[in-house]
Amino acid sequence: MVNYHAHTFRCRHATGAEEKYLERAIENGVTHFGFSDHAPFVFPDGYESTFRVPMNLRFEYMETLGKLREKFKEKIHVFIGFEMEYLPDYFDEMLKTVNEAGAEYLILGQHFLGNEHPEMFRVSQGSDDESLLAAYIDQVIEGMETGVFSYLAHPDMFHFTGDEKLLESYDRKLCRAAVRLGLPLEINLLGIRSQRCYPRESFWRIAAEEGVEVVIGFDAHERRAAYDEKSIAVAMELIERYGLKYNPYPTLIDPRTKQPRDMKYDGIDSTKKA
């Protein structure tokens, strides 16, 4: 009944009005809903990614969702954040940008290697190159270590087509880092809905063995996905099959202070629950 991964039309690959997302969530008993559209950023050479909230709409994004929060405050708790890449050369500037916009939380969603531009290697495109897999794992862990993210979205997104035993060793490295840092990993429902290369069962088997804390993220890009019962059932079956350490009440981290937000889940103190 809690989701902190949802997008808006501003990223240009999601559709529908945010209000409709909230109505869908409320109809199905969701109590806490977070919008985390792709964080705005303009690269030094002027390039602006076409899948992010445009820089000129970042304040409008916060303002619009803030008004909806007020409108629906008796029915659902709304939080406003961003899904953000960890781009080593630009991280400080990206963090400054989202903090100035007023981000209440961030989730780490690593879709690219390196600094994204101009390299543009998308990790879901598939590769059997161990050096690329190693770079992805190291970059994600470095991002996790910044302490500003509430959880890691789709941690099994890298589509590695090489040796499975090799992949397992890197999966384990990532999971152990998550445990060390106390950062939850997300079972991503968009991957289930779209039958992508993730969620990957071999990853979640290892996550269970390592004692990783797990959350579920709707990754909603349309109204229907603001509560997708079939995908939720698949995710829960995966959790039960491997005995994963599921946390239905994830704690959000304030990216400014790197401290847990003071939140309540229907009378439950989430900072204690987690």
C-alpha positions as CSV (number, residue, x, y, z in Angstrom):
1,M,0.0,0.0,0.0
2,V,3.1,2.2,-0.2
3,N,4.8,3.4,-3.4
4,Y,7.5,6.0,-4.0
5,H,8.3,5.3,-7.6
6,A,6.1,7.1,-10.2
7,H,6.6,9.5,-13.1
8,T,4.8,12.3,-14.8
9,F,4.2,13.4,-18.4
10,R,7.1,15.8,-18.0
11,C,9.7,13.1,-18.6
12,R,8.1,12.6,-22.1
13,H,7.7,8.8,-21.8
14,A,4.9,8.8,-19.2
15,T,1.3,9.7,-19.9
16,G,-1.7,11.0,-18.0
17,A,-2.5,13.5,-15.3
18,E,-0.9,13.1,-11.9
19,E,-4.4,13.5,-10.3
20,K,-5.6,10.4,-12.1
21,Y,-2.6,8.5,-10.7
22,L,-3.6,9.5,-7.2
23,E,-7.3,8.6,-7.8
24,R,-6.3,5.2,-9.0
25,A,-4.0,4.7,-5.9
26,I,-6.7,5.9,-3.5
27,E,-9.3,3.6,-5.1
28,N,-7.1,0.6,-4.3
29,G,-6.2,1.5,-0.8
30,V,-2.7,3.0,-1.3
31,T,-1.9,5.2,1.7
32,H,1.4,6.7,0.7
33,F,2.4,7.7,-2.8
34,G,5.5,9.3,-4.0
35,F,6.3,11.0,-7.4
36,S,9.9,10.6,-8.4
37,D,10.2,11.8,-12.0
38,H,13.6,11.8,-13.6
39,A,15.8,14.5,-12.2
40,P,16.4,17.6,-14.3
41,F,19.9,18.5,-15.5
42,V,21.6,20.4,-18.2
43,F,25.1,19.2,-19.2
44,P,27.9,21.8,-19.5
45,D,27.8,21.8,-23.3
46,G,24.0,22.6,-23.1
47,Y,22.8,19.1,-23.8
48,E,19.5,18.3,-22.0
49,S,18.4,14.7,-21.8
50,T,15.0,14.1,-23.4
51,F,13.8,11.6,-20.7
52,R,14.1,14.0,-17.8
53,V,11.9,16.7,-16.3
54,P,13.0,19.8,-18.3
55,M,14.9,22.3,-16.2
56,N,12.3,25.0,-17.0
57,L,9.5,22.7,-15.5
58,R,11.2,21.7,-12.3
59,F,9.5,24.2,-10.1
60,E,6.2,23.7,-11.8
61,Y,6.6,20.0,-11.1
62,M,7.0,20.6,-7.4
63,E,4.2,23.2,-7.3
64,T,1.6,21.1,-9.1
65,L,2.2,18.1,-7.0
66,G,2.2,20.2,-3.9
67,K,-1.3,21.4,-4.7
68,L,-2.5,17.9,-5.3
69,R,-1.0,16.8,-2.0
70,E,-3.2,19.5,-0.3
71,K,-6.3,18.5,-2.3
72,F,-6.0,14.8,-1.4
73,K,-4.5,15.1,2.1
74,E,-7.5,13.5,3.8
75,K,-7.2,10.4,1.6
76,I,-3.5,9.8,0.8
77,H,-0.1,11.0,1.9
78,V,1.8,12.4,-1.1
79,F,5.6,12.9,-1.3
80,I,7.6,14.6,-4.0
81,G,11.1,13.6,-5.1
82,F,13.1,12.5,-8.1
83,E,14.7,9.4,-9.5
84,M,18.3,10.4,-10.1
85,E,21.4,8.9,-11.8
86,Y,24.7,8.9,-10.1
87,L,26.9,10.7,-12.7
88,P,30.3,11.0,-11.0
89,D,31.5,14.2,-12.8
90,Y,28.2,16.0,-12.3
91,F,26.7,14.6,-9.1
92,D,27.3,17.7,-7.0
93,E,25.6,19.9,-9.5
94,M,22.7,17.5,-10.0
95,L,22.2,17.3,-6.3
96,K,22.2,21.1,-6.0
97,T,19.6,21.3,-8.7
98,V,17.1,18.9,-7.1
99,N,17.7,20.4,-3.7
100,E,17.0,23.9,-4.9
101,A,13.8,22.6,-6.5
102,G,12.8,21.2,-3.1
103,A,13.2,17.5,-3.5
104,E,11.9,15.6,-0.5
105,Y,13.6,12.4,-1.4
106,L,15.7,10.7,-4.1
107,I,15.8,7.2,-5.4
108,L,18.9,6.0,-7.3
109,G,18.1,4.7,-10.8
110,Q,21.2,4.0,-12.8
111,H,20.3,3.6,-16.5
112,F,23.7,4.7,-18.0
113,L,27.4,4.1,-17.4
114,G,29.9,6.8,-16.8
115,N,28.5,10.3,-17.1
116,E,25.7,9.4,-19.6
117,H,26.6,12.1,-22.1
118,P,28.2,11.8,-24.5
119,E,28.9,8.0,-23.9
120,M,25.2,7.0,-23.7
121,F,25.7,3.3,-22.9
122,R,22.4,2.1,-21.6
123,V,22.9,-0.8,-19.1
124,S,19.7,-2.6,-20.2
125,Q,20.8,-2.9,-23.8
126,G,22.9,-6.1,-23.2
127,S,26.6,-6.9,-23.1
128,D,28.9,-9.8,-22.3
129,D,31.7,-7.5,-21.4
130,E,32.8,-8.0,-17.8
131,S,34.5,-4.6,-17.7
132,L,31.2,-2.9,-18.3
133,L,29.4,-4.9,-15.7
134,A,32.2,-4.2,-13.2
135,A,32.0,-0.5,-14.0
136,Y,28.2,-0.5,-13.4
137,I,28.5,-2.2,-10.0
138,D,31.2,0.1,-8.9
139,Q,29.3,3.2,-10.1
140,V,26.1,2.1,-8.4
141,I,27.9,1.4,-5.1
142,E,29.6,4.7,-5.2
143,G,26.2,6.4,-5.7
144,M,24.8,4.4,-2.8
145,E,27.6,5.6,-0.6
146,T,26.7,9.2,-1.0
147,G,24.0,8.7,1.6
148,V,21.4,10.9,-0.2
149,F,19.3,8.1,-1.7
150,S,16.3,6.4,-0.1
151,Y,16.7,3.2,-2.1
152,L,18.2,1.7,-5.3
153,A,15.7,1.2,-8.1
154,H,15.9,-1.8,-10.4
155,P,19.3,-3.0,-9.1
156,D,19.3,-5.9,-11.6
157,M,18.8,-3.7,-14.7
158,F,22.2,-4.5,-16.2
159,H,21.5,-7.1,-18.9
160,F,24.7,-9.2,-18.7
161,T,24.8,-11.9,-21.4
162,G,28.1,-13.4,-20.4
163,D,29.0,-16.1,-17.8
164,E,26.4,-16.6,-15.2
165,K,28.9,-17.4,-12.4
166,L,30.6,-14.2,-13.1
167,L,27.4,-12.3,-13.0
168,E,26.6,-13.9,-9.6
169,S,29.8,-12.7,-8.1
170,Y,29.0,-9.1,-9.1
171,D,25.4,-9.5,-7.9
172,R,26.7,-10.6,-4.5
173,K,29.1,-7.6,-4.4
174,L,26.2,-5.2,-4.9
175,C,24.0,-6.9,-2.4
176,R,26.7,-6.9,0.3
177,A,27.2,-3.2,-0.2
178,A,23.5,-2.6,0.2
179,V,23.5,-4.5,3.5
180,R,26.6,-2.6,4.7
181,L,25.0,0.7,3.9
182,G,21.5,-0.3,5.1
183,L,20.0,0.7,1.7
184,P,17.0,-1.2,0.4
185,L,16.8,-2.6,-3.1
186,E,13.7,-2.3,-5.2
187,I,11.7,-5.0,-7.0
188,N,10.5,-3.0,-10.0
189,L,7.0,-3.6,-11.2
190,L,7.6,-1.9,-14.6
191,G,10.0,-4.7,-15.4
192,I,7.3,-7.2,-14.6
193,R,4.6,-5.4,-16.6
194,S,6.8,-5.0,-19.6
195,Q,8.6,-8.3,-19.3
196,R,12.0,-6.7,-19.3
197,C,15.3,-8.3,-18.3
198,Y,14.5,-7.5,-14.7
199,P,13.4,-8.5,-12.1
200,R,16.0,-11.3,-12.5
201,E,15.4,-14.3,-10.3
202,S,19.0,-15.2,-9.9
203,F,19.7,-11.7,-8.5
204,W,16.9,-11.9,-5.9
205,R,18.0,-15.4,-4.8
206,I,21.4,-13.9,-3.9
207,A,19.7,-10.9,-2.3
208,A,17.8,-13.3,0.0
209,E,21.0,-15.1,0.9
210,E,22.8,-11.8,1.7
211,G,19.9,-10.5,3.8
212,V,19.1,-7.5,1.7
213,E,16.1,-5.3,2.6
214,V,13.6,-5.2,-0.2
215,V,10.9,-2.7,-1.2
216,I,8.5,-2.7,-4.1
217,G,8.4,0.2,-6.6
218,F,5.4,0.6,-9.0
219,D,7.5,2.7,-11.5
220,A,4.3,4.0,-12.8
221,H,4.3,5.8,-16.2
222,E,0.5,5.7,-16.6
223,R,-2.7,5.8,-14.5
224,R,-3.2,2.1,-14.5
225,A,0.2,1.4,-13.1
226,A,-0.5,3.5,-10.1
227,Y,-1.9,0.3,-8.7
228,D,-1.1,-2.8,-10.8
229,E,-2.5,-5.8,-8.8
230,K,-1.1,-8.5,-11.1
231,S,2.4,-7.2,-11.0
232,I,2.2,-6.7,-7.2
233,A,1.2,-10.4,-6.9
234,V,4.2,-11.5,-9.0
235,A,6.5,-9.4,-6.8
236,M,5.1,-10.8,-3.6
237,E,5.4,-14.3,-4.9
238,L,9.0,-13.7,-5.6
239,I,9.5,-12.3,-2.1
240,E,7.8,-15.3,-0.6
241,R,9.6,-17.9,-2.7
242,Y,13.1,-16.7,-1.6
243,G,12.2,-15.5,1.8
244,L,13.3,-11.9,1.0
245,K,13.4,-9.4,3.8
246,Y,10.5,-7.3,2.6
247,N,9.9,-3.8,4.2
248,P,6.4,-2.6,3.3
249,Y,7.1,0.8,5.1
250,P,10.3,2.1,3.5
251,T,11.9,5.2,5.1
252,L,12.6,8.2,3.0
253,I,15.9,10.0,3.4
254,D,16.1,13.8,3.2
255,P,18.8,14.5,0.6
256,R,19.8,17.7,2.3
257,T,20.5,16.3,5.7
258,K,21.0,12.6,4.8
259,Q,18.7,11.8,7.7
260,P,15.4,9.8,7.8
261,R,12.3,11.9,7.3
262,D,9.9,12.1,10.3
263,M,7.1,10.0,8.8
264,K,4.1,8.1,10.0
265,Y,2.5,5.1,8.3
266,D,-1.1,4.9,9.7
267,G,0.2,5.4,13.2
268,I,3.4,3.3,12.6
269,D,6.6,5.1,13.0
270,S,8.5,4.1,9.8
271,T,11.9,4.9,11.2
272,K,11.4,2.2,13.8
273,K,9.6,-0.2,11.5
274,A,12.5,-0.1,9.0
